[in-house]
Amino acid sequence: MGEAPLQKLEDSLLQEQSVTLWVKREDLLHPHISGNKWRKLKYNLQEAKQQGYDTLLTFGGAYSNHIAATAAAGREYGFNTIGIIRGEEHLPLNPTLSFATSCGMQLHYISREKYRLKNEPDFLEELQRQFGKVYLLPEGGTNLLAVKGCTEIVQDIPLEYDYICCAAGTGGTLAGIVASLEGEKQVLGFPALKGGEFLQQEVEELVIAYGGQSYSNWQLITDYHFGGYAKIKPELIAFMEQFKQQHYIPLEPVYTGKMFYGLFDLIRKGYFKRGSTIVAVHTGGLQGNVGFKERLGVQV
Ligand SMILES: *Cc1c(COP(=O)(O)O)cnc(C)c1O
């Protein structure tokens, strides 16, 4: 397992606003089990092993970072993996799914309608009947063991800071950070989806289920979804490109690009008190960039 070092950013905007910004490079944790997906899988893999499972089954879209990470983890830790993929098969496989199959993952495609049942007990039982004894990981890998893994993101930051920021999909990572801080500091979550307000309740429930307590030192910043999940706008791509050139940190357009774009916009608008120190968590996910490049003809 690699390290997730802290990298301090130098930028004239940060100087003007007297804000210090560190990036927690979770993207460097592992070459294939990227960023927060590694944190989320860690205790699930241990649990699966302890309970004697030899197969992991999970869900995702065709470009899912979680599908890629689960496939890689299966290969590395000796599990068979089954990916239930939303939508129809398209050949040749995109880079995410071709990576997953190269790790040995078995892919099964289901319709979008059926996919909506992914958390329904009846459907999960049906899958268990079809595939035998499998360790089920929910979409995005989010469950309480995933939250536990994500608490370690925070334990791994030997710095004084005032704010911590992360991108949010299912909210599992955000929940782990909030639970770990136990009311200290301010936590900002940037939903990648349009209508990300629904995460308020989801994260609240995860935090309570995990630690038995709720906290009010966190909030969602819902203005930077860029039209929704996997929607890509030229100004976002331009920002990511400039960010990479300036800081040598690659971003992707689904999660981390939006978060950093939003964070810099908030800094520009004077959202953070002068003298504040911010830690921004780079949750990884760079595998998806190969697919974006192909699909959209953009260089990301
Ligand atoms: C999956 C993912 C997220 C979202 O994590 P959640 O725990 O589902 O909120 C954020 N960033 C990246 C890069 C991801 O791959």
The ligand as an SDF file (V2000), in Angstrom:
LIG
                    3D

 15 15  0  0  0  0  0  0  0  0999 V2000
  -16.5580    7.3400   -5.8980 C   0  0  0  0  0  0  0  0  0  0  0  0
  -15.8440    8.6330   -5.8570 C   0  0  0  0  0  0  0  0  0  0  0  0
  -16.2700    9.7080   -5.0540 C   0  0  0  0  0  0  0  0  0  0  0  0
  -17.5350    9.6570   -4.2630 C   0  0  0  0  0  0  0  0  0  0  0  0
  -17.4030    8.9360   -3.0770 O   0  0  0  0  0  0  0  0  0  0  0  0
  -18.6830    8.6450   -2.1840 P   0  0  0  0  0  0  0  0  0  0  0  0
  -18.1420    7.9780   -1.0020 O   0  0  0  0  0  0  0  0  0  0  0  0
  -19.5780    7.7510   -2.9950 O   0  0  0  0  0  0  0  0  0  0  0  0
  -19.3520    9.9420   -1.9080 O   0  0  0  0  0  0  0  0  0  0  0  0
  -15.5040   10.8590   -5.0250 C   0  0  0  0  0  0  0  0  0  0  0  0
  -14.3920   10.9710   -5.7780 N   0  0  0  0  0  0  0  0  0  0  0  0
  -13.9750    9.9820   -6.5770 C   0  0  0  0  0  0  0  0  0  0  0  0
  -12.7690   10.1950   -7.3960 C   0  0  0  0  0  0  0  0  0  0  0  0
  -14.6790    8.7810   -6.6420 C   0  0  0  0  0  0  0  0  0  0  0  0
  -14.2550    7.8080   -7.4490 O   0  0  0  0  0  0  0  0  0  0  0  0
  1  2  1  0
  2  3  1  0
  2 14  2  0
  3  4  1  0
  3 10  2  0
  4  5  1  0
  5  6  1  0
  6  7  2  0
  6  8  1  0
  6  9  1  0
 10 11  1  0
 11 12  2  0
 12 13  1  0
 12 14  1  0
 14 15  1  0
M  END
$$$$
